[in-house]
């Protein structure tokens, strides 16, 4: 059976251009972005996204009145695409390694005594 109906421009038959353009991305240094403190993190995933919740828990100040549980107060929830997650994990890992290297530089090995 043939389809003799006229094709409309802009229909699903039209394909996207087959080229790529590289455009540099730059972070805008805005002071308007809120700064939040987090000492807890929860990561989960569902469908094509990862859900990362950063939270804060304040420990009790009186050791004589310890509760059965402490509530974590969510500070921010971030949804990350599965395509972006490997780059984010790599960036976190790289930065952690740089922090460790800067905080605890490797001791220099002493030079071996000269051979006679």
C-alpha positions as CSV (number, residue, x, y, z in Angstrom):
1,X,0.0,0.0,0.0
2,X,1.5,3.4,-0.9
3,X,1.1,6.6,0.9
4,X,0.1,9.3,-1.6
5,X,-0.6,12.0,1.0
6,X,1.3,15.2,0.7
7,X,4.3,15.8,3.0
8,X,4.1,18.8,5.1
9,X,7.3,20.8,5.9
10,X,8.4,20.5,9.5
11,X,6.9,17.0,9.8
12,X,8.7,14.1,11.5
13,X,10.2,13.2,8.2
14,X,12.5,16.2,8.5
15,X,15.9,15.3,10.0
16,X,18.2,17.4,12.1
17,X,21.3,18.8,10.5
18,X,24.2,16.4,10.5
19,X,27.0,18.6,12.0
20,X,28.3,19.6,15.4
21,X,29.5,23.0,16.7
22,X,31.9,23.3,19.6
23,X,31.0,26.2,21.9
24,X,33.1,26.9,25.0
25,X,31.1,26.9,28.3
26,X,32.1,29.5,31.0
27,X,30.8,29.7,34.5
28,X,29.2,33.0,35.5
29,X,30.6,34.2,38.8
30,X,27.4,35.3,40.4
31,X,27.1,36.2,44.1
32,X,23.3,35.6,43.9
33,X,23.6,31.8,44.0
34,X,22.9,30.7,47.6
35,X,25.7,29.0,49.5
36,X,24.5,26.1,51.7
37,X,26.4,23.9,54.1
38,X,26.0,20.1,53.9
39,X,27.5,17.3,56.0
40,X,25.3,14.6,54.8
41,X,24.4,13.3,51.3
42,X,21.9,10.8,49.9
43,X,22.2,9.5,46.4
44,X,19.5,7.5,44.6
45,X,18.4,6.9,41.0
46,X,15.2,6.3,39.2
47,X,14.7,6.1,35.4
48,X,17.3,8.1,33.6
49,X,18.2,10.5,36.5
50,X,20.2,10.5,39.7
51,X,18.8,12.3,42.7
52,X,21.3,13.8,45.1
53,X,20.1,15.3,48.3
54,X,22.5,17.4,50.4
55,X,21.5,17.8,54.0
56,X,22.8,19.0,57.4
57,X,22.6,17.3,60.8
58,X,23.5,19.1,64.0
59,X,24.8,16.9,66.7
60,X,23.4,17.2,70.2
61,X,25.3,19.4,72.6
62,X,24.4,17.6,75.8
63,X,25.7,14.1,75.9
64,X,23.3,13.3,78.8
65,X,20.3,13.9,76.5
66,X,21.0,11.8,73.4
67,X,18.0,11.2,71.2
68,X,17.2,7.8,69.6
69,X,17.6,9.4,66.1
70,X,18.8,12.7,64.6
71,X,16.9,14.4,61.9
72,X,18.8,15.4,58.7
73,X,17.5,18.6,57.4
74,X,17.6,18.6,53.5
75,X,19.3,21.7,52.2
76,X,19.1,21.2,48.4
77,X,18.0,18.5,46.0
78,X,19.8,18.1,42.7
79,X,18.7,16.0,39.8
80,X,21.5,14.8,37.5
81,X,21.1,13.2,34.1
82,X,22.7,9.8,33.6
83,X,24.8,11.2,30.8
84,X,26.3,13.9,33.1
85,X,26.9,11.7,36.2
86,X,30.2,10.0,35.1
87,X,31.8,13.4,34.5
88,X,30.5,14.7,37.9
89,X,31.9,11.6,39.6
90,X,35.3,12.1,37.8
91,X,35.4,15.8,38.7
92,X,34.7,15.0,42.4
93,X,37.4,12.2,42.4
94,X,40.0,14.5,40.8
95,X,39.3,17.3,43.2
96,X,39.4,15.0,46.2
97,X,42.8,13.7,45.0
98,X,44.2,17.2,44.6
99,X,42.9,18.1,48.1
100,X,44.6,15.1,49.5
101,X,47.9,15.9,47.7
102,X,47.8,19.5,48.9
103,X,46.8,18.6,52.5
104,X,49.3,15.7,52.8
105,X,52.1,16.1,50.4
106,X,54.0,12.9,49.7
107,X,57.3,12.9,51.7
108,X,60.4,13.2,49.5
109,X,62.5,10.2,49.3
110,X,66.1,10.8,50.5
111,X,68.7,10.6,47.8
112,X,70.7,7.4,47.9
113,X,74.3,7.7,49.1
114,X,76.7,8.0,46.2
115,X,78.3,4.8,45.0
116,X,82.0,4.6,45.6
